[in-house]
Amino acid sequence: MSFSEKTLSRSVDPATQRMLDVAEKEGLETAWDRYEKMLPQCGFGELGVCCRNCNMGPCRISPFEDTGPQKGICGATADIIVARNLIRMIAGGAAAHSDHGRDLAHTLLLTAQGKSGGYEIKDEAKLAALAKEYGIGTEGRTKEEIALDLAESAYAEFGKQEGFVQISRRAPSPRVELWKKFGIDPRGIDREIVEIMHRTHIGVDNDAVNLILQGLKASIADGWGGSAIATEISDVLFGTPVPVRSASNLGVLKDDAVNIIAHGHEPVLSEMIVAASCDPKLVGKAKAAGASGINVVGMCCTGNEIMMRHGIPHAGNFLQQELAVMTGAVEAIIVDVQCIMPALGDLCECFHTKFISTSSKAKFPGAVHMQFSEEQGYGIALQIVEAAVDNYVNRNPEKVVIPEEKMDCMVGFSTEAIVGALGGTLDPLLDAIKSGAVRGIAGVVGCNNPKIKHDEGHLELVKALIENDVLVTTTGCNAIACAKAGLLLPEAAEQAGDGLRGVCQTLGVPPVLHMGSCVDISRILTVCAAVANALGVDISDLPVAGSAPEWMSEKAVSIGAYVVSSGIFTVLGTVPQVLGSPLVTEVLTKTANDVVGAAFAVETDPVKGAQLMIAHIDAKRQALGI
Amino acid sequence: MAQPKEIFVKSERCLGCMSCMIACSVEHSPGKTLFSAIAEPVVPKSRVYVEWAPPAKKIPLVCRQCEDAPCMFACISGAISRNDDGTVVTDADKCIGCWTCVMVCPYGVIGRDIDAGKAYRCDRCPDRDIPACVHACPTGALLYETVPDYSKSMRQKASEELARAEGE
């Protein structure tokens, strides 16, 4: 099939190209079209030099020193404005991840109290391990009693005023000492986010470096706090992932089944949707309507959650959400929070698809709202799935276009599963790193962004890394890009360099390890901390590097900040809105090395980005003498 | 005859913020304020356009008020004429909406008012000393000067560069 140049320029994924072709022919609008209409994007915004923090403004600083204002009305320079805007993005991202974590703590609390509808404590070993970490007694106590204490301890992390966030103490002690030395060891999760909002209010913190330090502090409370709580409690409630086979891309939709897409981020809803879709009465109802059954598939990170725990197929990453609806084969797209395009409302008007919102935090024009609650989780999930089943008769077969593409994948490499695959100890991995068979480890994560050809940034960077014997850990939309391209299969080891190929083939694992959703970057931190502790060094000494090749969200800004704060060099594939301040740019790309032992680089060419990461890894190997 | 002022574009200065477009729309709205303009039943139209020349250039375009204006000669209904101040104007009463002016304009800066069925373009803001777009531009990408003044500033810049080159 031949597609237009426009379609081919937008994505490297064949299923995406197929649906973009449909969109073009049918006149259906996508994010790519809206991006083109947005061009040229405002240069002040691109540079980060506009400020709307008070009503003397809006102010903006001219990047041309001889023309236009050089200071805001309050006197804020470009450096101050850029730093304030940057850390407000961190606050947004840290708030989103952490509120996700809070929702999991809430679900655990209700479950421990016997008040949740359909949830149970599935992983008692993880519960015991976390109880030990939090100093909660387990001797002679029921799992509910332990879980109640754990839920309350986790809850308390958010509103804590003094002390430290418990999981941050997984970090090597030199790292913790460094955080303390620079005053960026978070005292509580919400407190640091609130302090960003206070400091960026008119007339408070006007020192760009001091502002950025607070941004790092809040981000650490995300990566080693809110996100980590989300990951750990999800494992307690739904099981710690172990490697499982699944499939990914739009081809997982079925032309003869009731297709339900679970889209968004938290597992609290999607787990119940998966359970409800197996209800014999509903399956019978679907069959009575002429369908072969009920086919639940995932989208974005909630899809990662149910894929790695149940092998539920995954329909695609962020930029594919509109395309999934355009297949005409989706009875319901069910959403909770984060990365859900409001464009879905208008789009679903063109199809029979029901757009069902479920969270009081996230409502959308054109959506049917079916309020979800943990207390009646399973019951509400049954109603939602039934609404999808009832909608099957409204499907117009003439409108159905499902791309053929779907790719098998192996997912679910939690920290515990990685240690398990290594035979119960990290030693084989450490040996492989020391011998050079594994040159280093990369964490490649993040979103999609129409500024970069869809999936190309992800795939080119990851392929260049594994070819050079860098083991890749992945989460979020990068994980799905890799899944669709076959990189999450053990057979993909053939695309790796000699050393990495041998290690992967011996262990039977892919060269790219799927570690979960975007909050599960906390798993990558845990692995890095464990490796550093085993070697008796800091994380910043390790041959590791991070990248977000197609990032776009505020969550990604927070992630980048906590990854760098943890001592990991990070390459960004899209340009952050900071270049209007030479000082902030200098701090992020250079001076940060003197504070946290790592910095950012910006490289929009993914292969060059991989080369930067490899050069960093080689330098760290040399410093370690390996 | 005194030298008239023209709108000059320094495209390397343009950040694509479209402040010029907002200001032009507001100026050509009945209330002439941003907050009244956004509430008008008929959406006010900008006469200046910011185009994107990939990968990174942003180019503001506005009617050049050509001396030898192709639109004026092409107009079959005689609706386009030159004012005393040198601006080329379309008489809405005479305009029959044939869009010949649109076809011959090399800059593509003539618009179509779909409600009125008439062509519209930059009128150099007759109620203002400085056109709204120029006034709104925060980076100096739009200038309102006479040709001699503009050329003088260009010569000055060229002289400085030449002097620097010779000094090295």
Contacts between the chains, C-beta under 8 A, distances in Angstrom:
chain1	res1	chain2	res2	distance
A	39	B	16	7.9
A	39	B	52	4.5
A	40	B	16	3.1
A	40	B	18	7.8
A	40	B	50	6.0
A	40	B	51	7.7
A	40	B	52	4.3
A	40	B	58	4.2
A	41	B	16	6.4
A	42	B	15	6.8
A	42	B	16	6.1
A	42	B	17	4.4
A	42	B	18	6.8
A	43	B	14	7.6
A	43	B	15	2.3
A	43	B	16	5.2
A	43	B	17	5.7
A	43	B	58	7.0
A	43	B	139	7.9
A	44	B	15	6.0
A	44	B	17	5.4
A	44	B	138	7.6
A	45	B	17	7.8
A	46	B	15	7.5
A	47	B	15	7.6
A	60	B	17	7.9
A	60	B	138	6.4
A	62	B	138	5.6
A	62	B	139	5.3
A	62	B	140	7.9
A	63	B	15	7.2
A	63	B	139	7.3
A	64	B	13	6.2
A	64	B	139	5.3
A	64	B	140	6.5
A	66	B	140	7.7
A	67	B	13	7.4
A	67	B	138	8.0
A	67	B	139	5.8
A	67	B	140	3.6
A	68	B	138	4.7
A	68	B	139	5.5
A	68	B	140	6.7
A	69	B	138	7.3
